Amino acid sequence: MLASQLLLHAAVLGLTILQALASNTFIAAVYEHAVIQPDATNKPVSPEEALALMNKNMDILEEAIKEAAQQGAHIIVTPEDGIYGFRLTREAIYPYLEDIPDPAVNWIPCTDPTRFAPAPVQERLSCMARRNSIYVAANIGDKKPCNSSDPSCPSDGRYQYNTNVVFDSEGKLVARYHKYNLFRGETQFNYPKEPEIVTFETPFGKFGIITCFDILFHDPAVVLVSKLQVDTVLFPTAWMNVLPFLTAIEIHSAWAMGMGVNLLSANTHNTFMAMTGDGLFTPEGPAAYYYNSETKKGQLLIAELSARPRLSPTYPPAVNWSLYATSIEKFPGGNDTFSGAVRRDTFTFSVLRFKDGNYTVCQGDLCCHLVYRMSNQSKDEVYVLGAFDGLHGSVIKYHWQICTLLKCKSTDLNTCGKPVETAQTKFEMFSLSGTFGTNYVFPEVLYSGVQLAPGEFEVM
């Protein structure tokens, strides 16, 4: 009888601890790292030289991890290429790679470093997590041998993968993800045979993980959110800012809002490559973000987030954008349209010729609708509503549907679509919608220099 009472007491105590751990919020951190790059070479360096460079980067990351943990962070994400850089060929990167096992092996490299092949990087990352009692997500390289019986085996007899790893607060390897959508310059890595959908559970929500270019594709990004219902997506990236659409802060914040999840985006910091911009993004907008193209230093961001945003009372309700757009009555009179280029994409534009009203512009299957009111339109500023429905990209093509309200560079309509630094006109309100052919709509506002009335900006 006494034994059963003790067992019941232990079970109740265990349940109480689990309930206490399952918090409604958690503290997350991302670190934008100014990576120490290897010397540009086609020849492999020695394993000792490779590890020496990686340790220099891990020294910096370890300080960021310590600081995040001291401020109460439960998890920290570090950037893509954050440990060995990105100036490496397929042959030159080999000494930097390690064999990363499947997390199902239940391995803590910090306490059992000799269980598999030498893995000093995994061991050190595991110890960082364990010593600081924090989840650590990092990007490293995985190598897997193959042979001639495998028809897709590379000629050098190995697969090389751009890989994210996650260690829990005990230092255990809990996630391994091989990047599926490689950018065109990543010839040092192989594509996985199938897209990997990687999730892991924590006391503060269900997490998924992707890498950089993955965010623009259905597999695995949309699948993680729509089918596996993750709460938070970890996102190591080396994102080059290309105006007006592929700026890191804007597209990553928009993705989190459109998908209805938290996105922990950690970017590489390299001003020469225009790499900067990371943040802690939520369905309601950014909790914290950072963009600096001037400094050479890294930056740590920390914020408290909802562990399960879908259960939050403030979770944005789903809206049928196409139904909303088609319910708007068209402005009396025709809208004169003209074509203009935003980089290589040809948009259909219409000039806003009145201080208030609504406009409709169509291209292909997409119609864009704008309702607006200006209070002080500057005489030397021209604004347009634009629509784009087509394939974007020079090498890899993917389909975009875009509605945009933008300022032209000058009163010359040929400048519409070129980057603009400043604007003087005040919009008292605007509502932009479209008849999109997808439920995944990413509303994006350029935060640099744009001031939105607090509490009055709403993404439906």
C-alpha positions in Angstrom: 0.0 0.0 0.0 2.8 2.4 0.9 4.6 1.6 -2.3 1.5 2.4 -4.4 1.0 5.7 -2.5 4.6 6.6 -3.2 4.2 5.7 -6.9 1.0 7.8 -7.1 2.8 10.7 -5.4 5.7 10.5 -7.8 3.3 10.4 -10.8 1.4 13.5 -9.5 4.7 15.3 -8.9 6.0 14.4 -12.4 2.7 15.6 -14.0 3.0 18.9 -12.0 6.6 19.4 -13.2 5.5 18.8 -16.8 2.6 21.2 -16.6 5.0 23.8 -15.1 7.4 23.3 -17.9 4.7 23.5 -20.6 4.6 27.3 -20.5 2.4 29.5 -22.7 5.4 31.6 -23.6 9.1 31.1 -24.1 12.1 33.3 -24.6 13.8 33.0 -28.0 17.1 34.4 -29.3 18.7 34.7 -32.7 22.3 35.8 -33.4 23.4 37.6 -36.6 27.0 36.6 -36.9 29.8 38.3 -38.8 31.4 35.1 -39.9 35.2 34.7 -40.0 35.7 33.4 -43.6 38.3 30.8 -44.7 40.9 31.8 -47.3 39.6 31.4 -50.8 41.2 28.2 -52.2 40.3 25.2 -54.3 42.6 22.9 -52.3 41.5 21.3 -49.0 43.3 22.5 -45.9 44.2 20.0 -43.2 41.5 18.9 -40.7 43.4 20.8 -37.9 43.4 24.0 -39.9 39.7 23.6 -40.7 38.9 23.0 -37.0 41.0 26.0 -36.0 38.9 28.3 -38.2 35.6 26.8 -37.0 36.7 27.2 -33.4 37.2 30.9 -34.0 33.6 31.3 -35.1 32.3 29.0 -32.4 34.2 31.2 -29.8 32.0 34.1 -30.9 28.8 32.0 -31.0 29.5 30.6 -27.6 29.6 34.1 -26.1 26.3 34.9 -27.8 24.8 31.7 -26.4 26.0 32.4 -22.9 24.6 35.9 -23.0 21.2 34.6 -24.3 21.0 32.0 -21.6 21.9 34.6 -18.9 18.9 36.6 -20.2 16.6 33.6 -19.8 16.5 32.4 -23.4 15.2 28.8 -23.9 16.5 28.5 -27.5 18.9 30.3 -29.8 19.3 30.1 -33.5 22.6 30.8 -35.3 23.1 31.5 -39.0 23.6 29.5 -42.1 27.3 29.1 -42.9 28.0 30.6 -39.4 30.8 28.1 -38.5 32.9 27.7 -41.7 31.7 30.5 -44.0 30.7 30.2 -47.6 33.8 30.7 -49.8 34.5 27.0 -50.3 34.4 24.7 -53.3 33.1 21.1 -53.0 36.7 19.8 -52.5 37.8 22.6 -50.2 34.8 22.2 -47.8 35.4 18.5 -47.1 37.7 19.0 -44.1 35.0 21.1 -42.4 32.3 18.3 -42.7 31.4 15.8 -40.0 29.2 12.6 -40.2 26.0 13.6 -38.4 23.9 10.7 -37.2 20.2 10.4 -37.2 18.9 11.9 -33.9 17.1 8.6 -33.2 20.4 7.3 -31.9 19.8 9.3 -28.7 23.2 10.8 -28.5 24.8 13.5 -26.3 28.1 14.3 -28.0 29.3 16.4 -25.0 29.2 13.3 -22.6 29.9 10.6 -25.2 32.2 12.2 -27.9 33.8 8.9 -29.0 30.6 6.9 -29.8 30.8 7.7 -33.5 33.4 9.1 -35.8 35.3 12.2 -34.5 32.9 15.1 -34.3 34.6 18.0 -32.5 32.1 20.6 -33.8 29.0 18.6 -32.7 30.7 17.9 -29.4 31.4 21.6 -28.8 27.9 22.7 -29.8 26.4 20.0 -27.6 28.5 21.2 -24.6 27.4 24.8 -25.3 23.8 23.7 -25.0 24.4 21.5 -22.0 26.5 24.0 -20.0 24.0 26.8 -20.6 20.8 24.8 -20.4 19.5 26.1 -23.7 18.5 24.6 -27.0 21.0 25.5 -29.7 20.4 25.4 -33.5 23.4 25.7 -35.8 24.3 25.1 -39.4 27.1 22.7 -40.2 28.1 20.3 -43.0 27.2 16.6 -43.1 29.1 13.9 -45.1 27.8 10.5 -46.1 29.8 7.9 -48.1 28.2 6.2 -51.1 29.3 3.7 -53.8 28.9 2.9 -57.4 25.8 0.8 -56.7 24.0 4.0 -56.1 23.3 5.6 -59.5 23.2 9.1 -58.0 26.5 8.8 -56.0 28.9 11.6 -56.9 32.2 10.7 -58.5 34.1 11.5 -55.3 32.1 8.8 -53.5 30.3 10.9 -51.0 27.2 13.1 -50.4 27.7 16.5 -48.8 24.8 18.3 -47.3 24.1 21.8 -46.0 22.8 20.7 -42.6 21.0 22.2 -39.6 21.4 20.5 -36.2 19.6 21.2 -32.9 20.8 20.2 -29.5 18.4 20.4 -26.5 19.2 21.8 -23.1 20.9 18.6 -22.0 23.1 18.6 -25.1 21.3 15.8 -26.9 21.0 15.9 -30.7 17.2 16.2 -31.3 17.1 17.4 -35.0 19.0 17.1 -38.2 17.8 18.7 -41.4 19.5 18.6 -44.9 18.7 21.7 -46.9 16.5 20.7 -49.9 16.3 23.9 -52.0 20.0 24.8 -52.6 20.7 28.3 -54.0 22.4 28.3 -57.4 25.9 28.9 -55.9 25.9 26.0 -53.5 27.7 23.6 -55.8 29.7 22.2 -52.8 26.5 20.5 -51.6 24.2 17.7 -52.8 20.4 17.8 -52.9 18.7 15.2 -50.6 16.8 12.6 -52.7 13.5 13.7 -51.0 12.6 16.8 -49.1 13.0 16.2 -45.4 10.2 17.4 -43.0 11.9 17.7 -39.6 10.1 18.5 -36.4 10.8 18.1 -32.7 8.8 18.7 -29.5 9.8 20.9 -26.6 8.1 21.9 -23.4 7.4 25.2 -25.1 5.9 24.1 -28.4 6.3 22.1 -31.6 9.2 23.2 -33.8 10.2 22.8 -37.4 13.4 23.7 -39.2 14.3 24.9 -42.7 17.2 26.8 -44.3 17.3 30.0 -46.2 16.1 29.4 -49.8 13.7 26.7 -48.5 11.3 29.5 -47.3 10.2 30.3 -50.9 9.0 26.8 -51.7 6.1 24.5 -50.8 8.4 21.7 -49.8 9.3 21.7 -47.0 8.2 25.1 -45.7 4.5 25.1 -46.4 4.2 21.4 -45.4 5.7 22.0 -42.0 3.0 24.6 -41.2 -0.1 23.4 -43.0 0.2 19.6 -42.5 2.4 19.2 -39.4 1.0 22.2 -37.6 4.3 23.4 -36.0 4.2 26.4 -33.7 7.7 27.8 -34.5 10.1 27.5 -37.4 13.8 27.8 -36.9 15.5 29.5 -39.8 19.3 29.7 -40.2 19.9 31.8 -43.3 22.6 33.7 -45.3 20.2 36.1 -47.0 21.3 38.7 -49.5 19.1 41.7 -49.5 17.8 42.5 -53.0 15.2 45.2 -53.2 12.3 45.5 -53.4 11.0 42.0 -52.6 13.8 39.9 -51.2 14.8 42.1 -48.2 15.3 39.8 -45.2 13.3 41.6 -42.6 10.3 42.2 -44.8 9.9 38.8 -46.5 10.6 36.9 -43.3 8.2 38.9 -41.2 5.6 38.6 -44.0 6.1 34.9 -44.1 5.5 34.5 -40.4 2.3 36.6 -40.7 1.0 34.8 -43.7 1.7 31.3 -42.4 0.6 32.1 -38.8 3.7 30.8 -37.0 6.7 32.1 -35.2 9.8 32.4 -37.3 13.2 32.6 -35.6 15.4 34.0 -38.4 19.2 34.2 -37.8 21.2 35.8 -40.7 24.8 35.9 -41.6 26.3 39.4 -41.3 28.4 40.3 -44.3 28.1 43.9 -45.7 30.1 43.1 -48.8 27.5 40.5 -49.8 24.6 42.7 -48.6 23.8 40.1 -45.9 22.0 41.5 -42.9 18.6 41.4 -41.3 17.2 38.9 -38.9 14.5 38.8 -36.3 12.0 37.1 -34.1 8.8 37.2 -36.1 5.2 36.3 -35.1 1.8 36.0 -36.7 1.1 39.5 -35.4 4.3 41.1 -36.7 8.0 41.3 -35.6 8.7 41.0 -31.8 12.3 42.1 -32.6 14.4 42.7 -35.7 17.8 44.0 -36.7 19.1 45.4 -40.0 22.5 47.2 -40.3 24.5 47.5 -43.4 27.1 49.8 -41.9 28.6 47.9 -38.9 30.9 44.9 -39.1 29.7 43.4 -35.8 27.1 40.8 -35.0 23.9 41.3 -33.1 22.0 39.3 -30.5 18.2 39.6 -30.4 16.0 38.2 -27.6 12.2 38.3 -27.2 9.4 36.5 -25.4 7.0 34.7 -27.8 3.8 32.7 -27.6 4.7 29.0 -27.4 1.5 28.0 -29.2 0.4 31.0 -31.2 -2.6 29.3 -32.7 -4.1 29.0 -29.2 -3.5 32.6 -28.4 -6.6 34.8 -28.1 -4.9 37.4 -30.3 -4.1 34.9 -33.1 -5.1 36.6 -36.4 -8.3 34.9 -37.9 -8.1 33.5 -41.4 -9.5 35.7 -44.2 -10.4 34.8 -47.8 -8.3 37.4 -49.6 -10.0 36.7 -53.0 -13.5 37.0 -51.5 -12.6 40.2 -49.7 -11.0 41.7 -52.9 -13.9 41.0 -55.2 -16.3 42.5 -52.7 -14.8 46.0 -53.3 -16.7 48.2 -55.7 -14.5 49.5 -58.5 -13.7 53.2 -58.7 -15.9 55.1 -61.3 -14.1 55.4 -64.6 -11.3 53.4 -66.1 -7.9 53.0 -64.7 -5.1 53.9 -67.2 -2.5 51.2 -67.0 1.1 50.9 -68.2 3.9 48.3 -67.9 7.0 48.8 -65.8 9.8 46.6 -64.6 10.8 45.8 -61.0 14.2 44.2 -61.6 13.4 41.6 -64.3 9.7 41.3 -63.6 7.2 43.2 -65.7 4.3 44.6 -63.7 1.1 46.3 -64.7 0.8 49.7 -63.0 -1.9 52.3 -62.5 -1.1 55.8 -61.2 -3.0 57.0 -58.2 -4.4 60.3 -59.6 -6.7 61.2 -56.7 -6.1 61.8 -53.0 -8.6 59.1 -52.1 -10.6 56.3 -53.8 -10.0 52.8 -54.9 -8.2 51.2 -57.9 -8.1 47.8 -59.6 -5.2 46.5 -61.7 -5.2 43.1 -63.2 -2.5 40.8 -64.8 -3.1 37.2 -65.7 -5.3 35.6 -63.1 -4.5 38.2 -60.5 -6.5 41.4 -59.8 -5.2 43.8 -57.2 -7.5 46.2 -55.3 -6.4 49.3 -53.3 -8.6 51.5 -51.1 -6.7 54.5 -49.8 -6.8 58.0 -48.5 -3.9 60.5 -48.6 -3.8 63.7 -46.4 -0.8 65.5 -47.9 0.3 64.2 -51.3 3.6 65.8 -52.3 3.4 67.4 -55.7 6.7 65.8 -56.9 5.8 62.3 -55.8 3.9 59.6 -57.9 2.4 56.5 -56.4 1.2 53.4 -58.3 -0.8 50.3 -57.7 0.9 47.3 -59.4 0.2 43.6 -60.2 2.5 40.8 -61.2 1.4 37.3 -62.0 4.2 35.1 -63.5 7.4 33.3 -63.1 10.2 35.0 -61.1 13.9 34.0 -61.2 16.7 33.7 -63.7 17.8 30.1 -63.1 15.2 28.6 -60.8 11.7 29.7 -61.8 8.9 29.9 -59.3 5.4 31.4 -59.6 4.7 34.7 -57.8 1.5 36.7 -57.5 2.2 40.2 -56.2 0.1 43.2 -55.4 2.1 46.3 -54.5 1.6 50.0 -53.6 4.8 51.8 -54.3 6.4 55.2 -54.9 8.1 55.9 -58.2 11.6 57.2 -58.1 10.5 60.4 -59.8 7.5 61.9 -61.7 8.8 60.1 -64.8 6.7 56.9 -65.0 9.7 55.0 -66.5 11.2 55.1 -63.0 8.3 53.2 -61.4 9.7 50.0 -59.9 13.2 51.3 -59.2 14.4 51.4 -55.5 13.4 54.5 -53.6 15.0 55.8 -50.4 12.5 58.4 -49.0 8.9 59.5 -49.3 7.0 62.5 -47.9 3.3 61.7 -48.7 1.2 60.6 -45.7 -1.4 57.9 -46.2 -4.2 58.2 -43.6 -5.3 54.6 -44.5 -4.9 52.0 -47.2 -6.2 48.5 -47.7 -4.5 46.3 -50.3 -5.9 42.9 -51.4 -5.9 40.6 -54.3 -7.6 37.6 -55.9 -4.7 35.3 -55.1 -4.6 31.7 -56.3 -3.3 30.5 -53.0 -4.1 30.7 -49.3 -0.5 31.6 -48.5 -0.4 35.3 -48.7 2.6 37.1 -47.3 1.8 40.8 -46.4 5.0 42.8 -46.4 5.8 46.4 -45.4 9.2 47.9 -45.7 10.1 48.7 -42.1 13.2 50.9 -42.8 11.9 54.4 -42.5 8.3 53.5 -42.8 6.1 54.7 -39.8 2.8 53.0 -39.3 0.3 54.3 -36.7 0.6 52.1 -33.6 -2.4 49.8 -33.1 -3.9 50.8 -36.5 -1.9 48.5 -38.8 -3.7 45.2 -39.3 -2.9 42.3 -41.6 -6.2 40.4 -42.1 
